[in-house]
Amino acid sequence: MTGKWTKPEAMIFDLDGTLFQTETLLLPAYYATFDQLRKEGLFQGETPPEKHILGALGMLLEHIWQQVMPDYGAEVHRRADELLLNFQLEGMARKEGKLYDGVARTLQTAREQGIKLFIASNGLEAYVKGVIRMHGLEPLFEKDGLYNAGEYQTRSKNDLVRLLLERHQLKSAWMVGDRSSDVEAGHANGLKVVGCDYAGFRKEGELDDADVVINRFEDLLTLIQ
């Protein structure tokens, strides 16, 4: 990237791998999910390697389970949805799960500079809103600004971001995320895209088309100062 970017009216953030260190909440819930699936007779064998679910973060849940356990059908996948969410909510109740360094401070600073803040995540409503609430970030985001595929039943992040932009009548915004789905959603909707390369979930080349890539979340502020 060369030159300065114009400060946007809004920033739209992915959640997992961008604001939230997903694995700190996800992995205990992931292993508990497969323990329960085995108890219910719905799954046999060893728990699939965690790299499968970490590599699928950013996808819709149905696609995640197709990648994690492709030999099992929709009934098992839906039960896994329920269990994983419940175990994650239990983890949140115990205050498990961490934000990346500098997230709260950076969001606060952006908000103080008059930038509207939103979430666009392919996760479920209770999970997305639960993570934001658990870390006390809710006041920093716009009212009704936590968009998620579970609540709006969107088939892609492109559609979710388009809906967000239309509902809030935004004229300029940046998409901030760590996966190719974030890059695609931003560019499909005419937005600048900031790629976040610190989570370690992405595949090679996923952020190649981002307009700029940052290696620490707080580097976002250097783009608007």
C-alpha positions as a printed Julia matrix, in Angstrom:
225×3 Matrix{Float64}:
   0.0     0.0    0.0
   1.22    3.47  -0.8
  -0.01    6.83   0.42
  -2.69    7.57   2.98
  -6.15    6.15   3.14
  -9.11    8.44   3.73
 -10.68    7.86   7.12
 -13.82    5.79   6.53
 -17.32    6.38   7.82
 -17.32    2.84   9.19
 -15.23   -0.28   9.79
 -16.71   -3.76   9.45
 -14.87   -6.48  11.35
 -14.79  -10.22  11.07
 -14.75  -11.78  14.55
 -12.82  -15.07  14.6
  -9.13  -14.62  13.88
  -9.54  -10.83  13.66
 -10.78   -9.57  17.03
 -11.04  -12.83  18.94
  -8.47  -15.59  19.53
 -11.01  -18.21  18.59
  -9.0   -21.26  19.57
  -8.92  -20.16  23.23
 -12.67  -20.82  23.44
 -13.24  -23.14  20.5
 -10.84  -26.01  21.1
 -12.06  -27.07  24.58
 -15.63  -26.94  23.21
 -14.57  -28.86  20.09
 -13.17  -31.81  22.09
 -16.19  -31.79  24.42
 -18.48  -31.9   21.36
 -16.89  -35.06  20.01
 -16.88  -36.68  23.45
 -20.64  -36.1   23.59
 -21.22  -37.26  19.99
 -19.47  -40.54  20.87
 -21.59  -40.92  24.0
 -24.74  -40.46  21.9
 -23.54  -43.03  19.36
 -23.43  -40.45  16.58
 -19.67  -40.57  15.98
 -17.05  -43.29  16.12
 -13.28  -43.1   16.31
 -10.8   -40.41  17.26
 -11.68  -36.72  17.29
 -10.64  -35.21  13.91
  -7.39  -33.22  14.16
  -8.02  -29.67  15.34
  -6.29  -28.31  12.23
  -9.44  -29.25  10.28
 -11.72  -26.94  12.23
  -9.14  -24.18  12.63
  -8.55  -24.25   8.88
 -12.29  -23.94   8.25
 -12.88  -20.89  10.45
 -14.65  -18.17   8.52
 -16.86  -20.64   6.65
 -20.55  -21.19   7.29
 -21.07  -23.88   9.94
 -22.52  -26.39   7.49
 -19.37  -26.13   5.39
 -17.14  -26.42   8.46
 -18.64  -29.78   9.43
 -18.43  -31.01   5.84
 -14.7   -30.41   6.09
 -14.24  -31.75   9.64
 -16.32  -34.94   9.28
 -17.23  -35.44   5.61
 -18.3   -39.07   6.14
 -21.21  -38.06   8.4
 -24.56  -36.64   7.33
 -26.63  -33.57   8.06
 -28.21  -35.01  11.24
 -24.83  -35.44  12.92
 -23.65  -32.06  11.64
 -26.71  -30.3   13.12
 -26.19  -32.02  16.47
 -22.56  -30.95  16.39
 -23.76  -27.35  15.8
 -25.9   -27.51  18.93
 -23.25  -29.08  21.11
 -20.42  -26.81  19.99
 -22.49  -23.69  20.6
 -23.62  -24.9   24.03
 -20.08  -25.77  25.11
 -18.82  -22.41  23.87
 -21.57  -20.57  25.75
 -20.6   -22.5   28.89
 -17.0   -21.45  28.28
 -18.06  -17.81  27.95
 -19.93  -18.08  31.25
 -16.58  -19.08  32.77
 -14.94  -16.08  31.02
 -12.87  -18.3   28.73
 -11.55  -16.91  25.46
  -9.2   -14.01  24.71
  -9.12  -11.01  22.42
  -5.97  -10.27  20.43
  -3.61   -7.73  21.96
  -4.74   -4.14  21.54
  -8.24   -4.9   20.26
 -10.26   -3.04  22.93
  -7.91   -0.06  22.93
  -7.86    0.18  19.11
 -11.64   -0.08  18.8
 -12.06    2.6   21.47
  -9.69    4.94  19.62
 -11.45    4.38  16.28
 -14.79    5.07  17.92
 -13.45    8.28  19.5
 -12.41    9.39  16.01
 -16.03    9.15  14.9
 -15.8     5.86  13.01
 -18.86    3.6   13.21
 -18.01    0.01  14.13
 -19.76   -3.18  12.97
 -19.29   -6.95  13.01
 -19.95   -9.23  10.02
 -19.41  -12.87  10.97
 -20.46  -16.21   9.52
 -21.0   -17.47  13.08
 -24.2   -18.08  15.03
 -26.01  -15.19  16.72
 -25.58  -16.36  20.32
 -21.86  -16.97  19.78
 -21.07  -13.67  18.03
 -23.06  -11.52  20.43
 -21.83  -13.55  23.4
 -18.15  -12.98  22.61
 -18.65   -9.22  22.17
 -20.71   -8.97  25.34
 -18.3   -11.08  27.4
 -15.46   -8.68  26.65
 -17.5    -5.54  27.29
 -17.19   -4.33  23.7
 -20.92   -3.91  23.01
 -20.99   -0.13  23.68
 -18.31    0.44  21.04
 -20.39   -1.01  18.21
 -23.36    0.6   16.51
 -26.84   -0.29  17.76
 -27.92   -3.48  15.95
 -24.44   -3.55  14.42
 -23.46   -7.16  15.18
 -24.32   -8.95  11.93
 -24.07  -12.72  11.76
 -25.08  -15.43   9.32
 -27.02  -17.3   11.99
 -29.42  -14.41  12.6
 -29.81  -13.18   9.03
 -29.64  -16.58   7.29
 -27.28  -15.28   4.61
 -25.59  -17.75   2.27
 -22.29  -15.87   2.01
 -20.4   -13.08   3.71
 -20.83  -11.01   0.53
 -24.6   -11.01   1.19
 -24.18  -10.26   4.88
 -21.97   -7.23   4.25
 -24.3    -5.98   1.49
 -27.24   -6.19   3.91
 -25.29   -4.31   6.59
 -24.3    -1.52   4.19
 -27.87   -1.11   2.92
 -29.51   -1.11   6.34
 -27.13    1.49   7.77
 -26.85    3.5    4.53
 -23.08    3.6    4.72
 -21.22    5.55   2.05
 -17.66    4.46   2.88
 -16.31    1.56   4.94
 -13.34   -0.76   5.37
 -13.69   -4.52   5.66
 -11.23   -5.92   8.21
 -10.67   -9.69   8.39
  -8.31  -12.63   8.14
  -9.83  -14.93   5.49
 -10.46  -14.9    1.75
 -14.2   -14.64   2.47
 -13.55  -11.25   4.09
 -11.48  -10.06   1.14
 -14.17  -11.2   -1.3
 -17.0    -9.67   0.73
 -15.21   -6.34   0.94
 -14.33   -6.06  -2.71
 -17.71   -7.4   -3.89
 -19.26   -4.46  -2.04
 -16.76   -1.85  -3.2
 -14.89   -1.57   0.1
 -11.22   -1.23   0.97
  -9.99   -4.44   2.6
  -7.53   -4.71   5.5
  -6.18   -8.25   5.78
  -5.21   -9.43   9.28
  -2.28  -11.83   9.24
  -1.7   -12.85  12.84
  -4.18  -15.65  13.61
  -2.43  -18.43  11.69
  -5.68  -19.93  10.37
  -5.41  -18.78   6.77
  -4.24  -20.77   3.78
  -1.38  -19.58   1.57
  -2.45  -16.72  -0.67
  -5.78  -15.97   1.05
  -4.89  -12.34   1.74
  -3.04  -11.66  -1.5
  -5.88   -9.5   -2.83
  -6.33   -7.43   0.32
  -5.54   -3.74  -0.16
  -3.18   -3.83   2.81
  -2.12   -6.51   5.3
  -1.42   -5.82   8.97
   0.5    -8.04  11.4
  -0.87   -6.53  14.64
  -4.42   -5.34  15.22
  -3.32   -1.93  16.5
  -1.59   -1.27  13.14
  -5.1    -0.42  11.94
  -4.74    2.99  13.59
  -1.71    3.88  11.48
  -3.91    3.74   8.38
  -6.24    6.45   9.63
  -3.76    8.8   11.28
